[in-house]
Amino acid sequence: MQEKKYSIKHWAKDDKPREKLRSKGAQSLSDAELLAILIRDGDTQKNAIELGQELLKMADDNLIKLGKLTIKDYMTVRGIGEAKAVIIAAAMELGRRREGGSFLAKPIVKSSKDVATFCRSLLRDMRQEAFMVLFLSQSNKVYRHEVVSIGGITSTVVDVRIIIKKALEENAVSLIVCHNHPSGSLKPSKADESMTIKIKEAAAFFDIKLLDHLIVSEEGYYSFADEGRI
């Protein structure tokens, strides 16, 4: 078999990404080198680091933008097949979940800012609107969260009956709902306002309280509760 033209295995030991990570720590690696560890092998034209650099270039050298790309987007880079693209997508998702993990470890919800930070970490890279529900206990501890609807770029259809059904199954005492605005705007739409009222009224019928409805985007967040609209 023909040797790969730009194989990293012929580099000096200290220059190889995996060896460099072991000896100097992950912080010493560039973004392209970290991607190279995920990619593992290049092709006959480019080594793994060069493929990582090409991926970053496609995202304007911005990891947040890279996280917004799809598996199909990654596969447009020659040398990135489906298996490599899936590994990269999985790594991006782990990063999002790690960012939000500290919130779930907290005993109780204390502010809309905490909830918004958590929701943004999970929803900010989505190209479509997604609607998430957080189920809370009597002490306001979030013990479960779930995306119940994914729609289009400008809206998503939410079935209030599904939210209430899941809340009853979880024995939730209260709820917080959240959705993203891919456009970046934080202004609630008429549909957002109407949905908030529907969820609040339906939940109240079962003695479940809607604590807040948050809208999140790259620009920040909007809280219906903070604005006195719940």
N, C-alpha and C positions, 0 to 999 in steps of 0.2 A: 504494500500500500504506500502511495506517495506521501511523504512527510508534509505536514501542513506548513505552508510557506512562512508564516509568521508565528509559529508556535511559541507560547510563553515558556514552555518547559526547558527551552534552551537559554533562557535569561539567567542572569546572576540570581542566586538564591534570595538575596535581600530585595530584589526587584519584583519577585513573584507575589501577586496579591495575597494568596493564602498564607505563604510563609511570612510575609510582611505583617499580616494581621496577627499571627501567632507570636511573633517576636516583638512587635511594637504597639500592638493594640489596634482595634478597629478605627479609632479616632485618627490614626496616622494615614489612613487610606483616602484617596479622592473618591468622589461619587462614581466615577467611571471604573475605578478599581473595585469598589464594592459591587457594582453591577457585574463586573467580570467574574467575580466569585459565583454569582448566581448563574451566569451564562455558561461558565466552565470552559467551553471550547469555542474557538473561532472556526473559520472556514479557510479555504485556500487563498482567500484574498485579504482577510483581516483577522487579527487575533481578538481574544475576548475583550480586552481593554478598548480596542478600537471600535468594536461593536457597541460597547457601553457608551463610548463617546458619541457614536452616531445616534443612539437612543436619546441621549441627553440633548443633543443638537436639535432633534425633532421636537423636543419640549422646551426649547430656548434655554437650556441649561438650568431648568427650574424643576425641582423634584415634585412640587405641588402639581405643576402641569403634567409631569410624567405620570403621576398617580391618576389623572383624569383620563388618560388614554386607555383604549381597550386592547384586548388580546390581539384583535385584528390589526390595530394600529402598530403594535410592537412587531407583528409579523411582516410589516412592509419593509423592515430593515433586512436586507439580504444577510443570511446567516442566522437569523432569529426564526426558528421554526415554532410550531405550536407548543412543544414541550418546554422550550426556554421561555416563551411568552407567558405560559401558565405559571411558571416559577416566579417570574417577575411580578405578575399580577397578585400572586399569593403573598409575596413579600410586601407589596404596597398595602394590601389589606391588613396584614399583621401590624404594620406601622400605624395604621389608623386605629386599630383596636387597642394597641398599646397606649396610644395617646389618650384614649377615653377610659382606660382601665382604672386609673386612680379615682375617677368619679364614682365608679361602682363600689369601690372599697370603702367609701365614706359611709358612716352610719346613717345619716339623714340628709335630705335635701335642705339646704339653707338659703339658697339664692337662685334667681333665674340665670345669673351669670354662670354658675356651676353647671346647670343643665344645658345651657346654650353651648358651652365649651365642649361638653360631651357629645351633644347632637352634631355640632359642626365637624367634630373629628370623624364621625361616621358618614355624614351626608355631603360634606363640602365638595368631594370629588365627583359626585354623580352629575351626569349630564341631564337627567330628567328629574322632575319633581318627585320626591319620595315622602311618604307620610309615616311617621314613627309614633308609637305609643309607649309610654313608660308607666308601668304598673307599680303602685306604691302601697306599702303596708300602713298600719295605724300610726306608726312612728315616723312616717314619711321616708322610709327607706325604699329605694328602688331595687326590687328583687327580680325584675324581668323587663326587657325592652324588646320591641319587635317592629319591624317595618311592615305595615299592613297594606300598603299600596304604593306602586310605582307607576307614574303616568308619563306624560309628555314633557316637553321643554317648558311649557308655560302653565300646566295644570296637572292635577291628578284627581281621580275619582275615588272618594272614600265612602265606604259603606258603614254607616254608623252602627248598624246591627252587628257587624263583625267585631267592632271595637267593644261594644257592650258584652257580647258573648264571651270574648276573650277575657274581659275584666271579671266577669262572673266566674269563669273557669279558674282564674288566678286568685280568686277571693280578694281582689283589690279593693282597698278602701277609698283610694283616690287615684286620679290619672293626671298625667301631663302629656300633651300631644305636641308634636313638633313636625314641621316640614321645611324643606329647603326651597330657595328661589335661585335656580341656576343663573338667572339674569343678573343677580347681584342686588336687585332692589329689595328693600326691607319693608316697603309699604304694603299693608294688608289689602288684598283685593276684596270686592264685595262677596265673592265666593268664600274667601277665608273667614270673613265676619259671619256669614250665614252658617258655615260649618261649625264654627265655635259655639254658636247658640244651640245648634242641633245636638251637638255632643254633650254640652252642659245640661240641657233639658232631659235628654235621654238617660244620662248617667244619674241625674238627681232622682229620677223615678225609681231607681234601685238603690238609693241612698249612697251613691258613689259621687264623690266630689271631683269636678274638673278644676285642678289648681292653676293650670296655665296652658296657654297655646303659644308656642314660640315659632318664629320664622327666622331661619338662619341663612347666611350667605357669606361670601368672602368679605363682605363689608362689615359684618358684625351680626347682631341679632335684634329682633323685636319681640317684646314680651307683652301679651295682652293683659296679664296680671299687673305688671309694672305700670301700664298705662291706664289702669283702673277700668278695663273693659271686660272683666270677668266677674 
